[in-house]
Amino acid sequence: MFTFLAVFSRFHHNAFVSGKKQARFVKFIAESTERL
């Protein structure tokens, strides 16, 4: 059970970090298209 929680928390953390990167990337694209 403990290993399951450890794997789950690590996977959740990775998904959260990649989600933040993706949000920043989308925001960058939105700002770039506004300038054009």
VENGI-V626346 format. One record per residue. N is the residue number from 1. SS is DSSP state (H for helix, E for strand, L for the rest). Layout:
n,ss
N,SS
N,SS
This chain:
n,ss
1,L
2,H
3,H
4,H
5,H
6,H
7,H
8,H
9,H
10,H
11,H
12,H
13,H
14,H
15,H
16,H
17,H
18,H
19,H
20,H
21,H
22,H
23,H
24,H
25,H
26,H
27,H
28,H
29,H
30,H
31,H
32,H
33,H
34,H
35,H
36,L
